[in-house]
Amino acid sequence: MRRHGLADLPDALGLNGHACWGFDEVGDLSTAAAAFLSEGSELGQRLMFVGGPEAEAMVRETDPMRTLVRDGTLQVTPFEAVYPGGRRMANADQLSMYAGATDQAVADGFTGLRVLAEVTALVSPHGEWQDQVAWESYADRYMAHRPLAALCCFDRQRLPVEAMAALGCAHPVADRRLQPMAPFRIYALPDAVALAGEVDALSASRLSDLLELTIPDTEGKVVLDLAGLEFIDHSGVRVVARHGRRMRERGSQLTLRGESVMFRRLSDLLGAET
């Protein structure tokens, strides 16, 4: 089972963990980076960094990252080499790059690849958080099957609240400080998409947006695992049912599993079938 939920530090993600981290200043980023990379070293993964100039300076000048760079343990990859022109490639092309690097790491004797990514620039100033959310979900489905772990870091001072909230919801693990704005998470399992956490009237509209971005209604057959839901009210049940109907209207299918007794009761009362 993949690690999911809220974390004080990204230090227990496993070989294919995927976490969203919001930082307020470089020291905050440094603390999270050190914890993330330390676990990767212990697990035997190849370590890679990609990010903006301020974050790269932190990695090169602050221990333990500085030592890891100097001894060759941590590879610093130019931002432009991963994101040509400072923009993300088409999802399939971007994933091909990361998948190739993961396969190479395994071929070289590592247990996988671990990427520290400071990618605020992909969202700001372009304001393309919806595309970033869709990309995170797309990549997460690959990560559910392969030993690729990533810590996706975003400068909270440069992103609108709605962007930071959506990004937090689109990762299996999120910085605990994001909980008020990201009370649920949508992420990949090997055989399904999982919805975990809490959904109420205040977060139901965000869930609707996230389902559109992470499970397009042209997706085909998708299983939505609800076993990790700690709470959902009638508004959330309606959102799930509405998305299921849209998928069905377009020839796709959303199948639920792991629903709680309360979810089923609410669904029956509302006549909210998927």
C-alpha positions in Angstrom: 0.0 0.0 0.0 1.4 3.5 -0.9 1.9 5.9 1.9 -0.8 8.6 1.9 -2.1 11.3 4.2 -0.5 14.3 5.9 3.1 14.5 7.0 5.2 16.8 9.2 8.2 15.8 7.2 8.6 13.9 3.9 10.8 11.3 5.5 8.8 8.1 5.2 7.5 8.0 1.6 8.9 4.7 0.4 10.3 3.8 -3.0 7.3 5.3 -4.9 6.1 8.0 -2.6 4.8 11.3 -4.1 4.4 14.3 -1.8 3.4 18.0 -2.2 5.3 20.4 -0.1 4.5 24.1 0.3 7.4 26.2 1.6 7.5 29.8 2.8 11.2 30.4 2.7 14.4 28.6 1.6 15.2 27.3 5.1 11.8 25.6 5.2 12.5 24.0 1.8 16.0 22.9 3.1 14.5 21.0 6.1 12.0 19.1 3.9 14.7 18.4 1.2 17.1 16.9 3.8 14.5 14.6 5.2 13.4 13.4 1.8 16.9 12.8 0.4 18.1 11.1 3.6 15.3 8.5 3.2 16.2 8.0 -0.4 19.9 7.3 0.5 18.8 4.8 3.1 16.6 3.0 0.5 19.4 2.9 -2.1 17.7 5.2 -4.7 19.5 7.5 -7.1 19.0 11.1 -6.0 18.2 13.9 -8.4 17.4 17.6 -8.0 15.7 19.9 -10.5 14.5 23.4 -9.6 14.8 27.1 -9.8 18.0 29.1 -9.2 17.2 30.0 -5.6 16.4 26.4 -4.7 19.5 25.2 -6.6 21.7 27.6 -4.6 20.2 26.2 -1.4 21.0 22.6 -2.6 24.6 23.5 -3.5 25.3 25.6 -0.4 23.5 23.9 2.5 24.3 20.6 4.2 23.5 17.8 3.9 22.6 18.6 0.3 26.0 20.3 -0.4 27.9 17.2 0.7 25.7 15.0 -1.4 26.3 17.1 -4.5 30.1 17.3 -3.9 30.4 13.5 -3.6 28.2 12.8 -6.6 25.4 11.2 -4.6 22.9 14.0 -5.6 22.7 14.9 -9.3 21.8 18.5 -10.0 20.0 18.6 -13.3 19.5 21.9 -15.1 15.9 23.1 -15.1 16.0 23.7 -18.8 17.2 20.2 -19.5 14.1 18.7 -17.8 11.6 21.5 -18.8 12.8 23.0 -22.1 12.0 26.7 -22.3 11.0 26.6 -18.7 7.7 24.8 -19.5 6.5 21.3 -19.0 6.5 19.1 -22.1 3.4 17.1 -23.1 2.5 14.7 -20.4 3.5 11.6 -22.3 6.9 13.1 -23.3 7.6 14.4 -19.8 6.8 11.0 -18.3 9.0 9.3 -20.9 11.9 11.3 -19.6 11.3 10.4 -16.0 10.6 6.8 -16.8 13.8 6.5 -18.7 15.8 8.0 -15.8 14.1 5.6 -13.4 14.9 2.6 -15.7 18.5 3.7 -16.0 18.8 4.1 -12.2 17.6 0.5 -11.7 20.0 -0.7 -14.5 22.8 1.0 -12.7 22.1 -0.9 -9.5 20.0 1.5 -7.6 16.6 0.6 -6.1 15.0 3.4 -8.1 15.0 7.2 -8.6 14.1 9.9 -6.1 13.5 13.4 -7.4 13.6 16.6 -5.4 11.7 19.0 -7.6 11.2 22.7 -6.9 8.7 23.5 -9.7 7.0 26.7 -8.7 8.0 28.2 -12.0 5.8 25.7 -13.9 2.8 27.2 -12.2 3.7 30.8 -11.7 3.7 33.3 -13.4 1.8 31.3 -16.1 -1.1 30.5 -13.7 -1.3 27.0 -15.2 -2.1 25.1 -12.0 -4.8 23.0 -13.7 -2.3 21.6 -16.1 0.1 21.0 -13.3 -2.5 19.1 -11.3 -3.4 17.0 -14.4 0.4 16.2 -14.8 0.9 15.3 -11.2 -2.0 12.8 -11.5 -0.7 11.4 -14.8 2.7 10.9 -13.3 1.3 9.4 -10.1 -0.3 6.5 -12.0 3.2 5.5 -13.3 4.7 5.9 -9.8 2.1 3.5 -8.4 3.9 0.7 -10.3 7.5 1.8 -10.4 10.3 2.8 -7.9 10.1 6.6 -8.7 9.6 8.9 -5.7 9.2 12.6 -5.9 8.9 15.6 -3.5 7.1 18.4 -5.5 7.9 21.7 -3.8 6.0 25.0 -4.4 6.6 28.4 -3.0 3.4 29.3 -1.2 4.2 33.0 -1.4 4.0 32.9 -5.2 0.9 30.7 -5.8 -2.8 31.6 -5.2 -4.5 29.6 -2.5 -6.7 27.7 -5.0 -3.5 26.5 -6.8 -1.8 25.3 -3.6 -5.0 23.6 -2.4 -5.5 21.7 -5.7 -1.9 20.6 -5.8 -2.0 19.4 -2.3 -5.1 17.4 -3.1 -3.5 15.8 -6.2 -0.7 14.0 -4.3 -1.0 11.0 -2.0 1.0 12.8 0.7 0.8 16.5 1.5 2.5 18.9 3.9 0.4 18.9 7.1 0.2 22.6 7.0 -1.9 22.4 3.8 -4.7 20.4 5.6 -7.1 23.3 6.0 -7.1 23.9 2.2 -6.4 20.3 1.1 -8.5 18.0 3.3 -8.7 15.1 0.8 -6.3 13.5 -1.6 -6.7 11.8 -5.0 -3.9 9.4 -6.0 -3.1 6.2 -7.8 -3.1 2.7 -6.6 -1.8 -0.2 -8.9 -5.4 -1.1 -9.8 -7.4 2.0 -9.0 -7.6 5.7 -8.2 -8.1 6.4 -4.5 -10.0 9.2 -2.8 -8.9 9.6 0.8 -9.3 12.1 3.6 -12.4 14.2 4.2 -14.9 15.8 1.9 -17.7 18.2 3.1 -19.7 21.0 1.7 -16.7 23.4 1.8 -14.5 21.1 -0.2 -17.0 19.4 -2.5 -16.5 21.9 -5.3 -12.8 21.4 -5.2 -13.4 17.6 -5.4 -15.5 18.2 -8.5 -12.7 20.2 -10.1 -10.1 17.6 -9.1 -12.1 14.7 -10.5 -12.4 16.5 -13.8 -8.6 17.0 -13.9 -7.5 13.6 -12.6 -10.2 11.2 -14.0 -11.3 12.7 -17.3 -14.8 11.6 -18.3 -13.3 10.0 -21.4 -10.9 7.9 -19.4 -12.6 4.5 -20.1 -13.0 2.1 -17.1 -11.8 3.4 -13.8 -12.1 2.0 -10.3 -12.5 4.7 -7.5 -11.3 3.3 -4.2 -13.0 5.0 -1.3 -11.6 2.9 1.6 -9.4 5.8 2.7 -12.3 8.2 3.1 -12.6 9.3 6.7 -15.7 11.5 6.2 -17.9 12.5 3.3 -21.3 14.3 3.4 -24.1 14.5 1.0 -22.5 17.2 -1.1 -19.4 15.0 -1.7 -21.5 11.9 -2.5 -23.4 14.0 -5.1 -20.1 15.1 -6.7 -18.9 11.5 -7.1 -22.2 10.4 -8.5 -22.4 13.3 -10.9 -18.9 12.6 -12.2 -19.8 8.9 -12.7 -22.9 9.9 -14.7 -20.8 12.2 -16.9 -18.4 9.4 -17.6 -21.2 7.0 -18.4 -22.7 9.5 -20.8 -19.4 9.6 -22.7 -19.1 5.8 -22.9 -16.7 5.5 -19.9 -17.3 3.8 -16.6 -16.6 4.7 -12.9 -16.9 1.8 -10.5 -16.7 2.4 -6.8 -15.2 0.1 -4.2 -14.5 0.3 -0.5 -17.5 2.5 0.2 -18.5 2.9 3.8 -22.0 2.0 5.1 -22.7 5.8 5.5 -21.7 6.5 1.9 -24.1 3.8 0.6 -26.9 5.1 2.8 -26.4 8.7 1.6 -26.2 7.5 -1.9 -29.5 5.6 -1.6 -31.2 8.5 0.1 -30.1 10.9 -2.6 -30.7 8.6 -5.4 -27.1 9.3 -6.4 -26.1 6.3 -8.5 -22.8 6.4 -10.4 
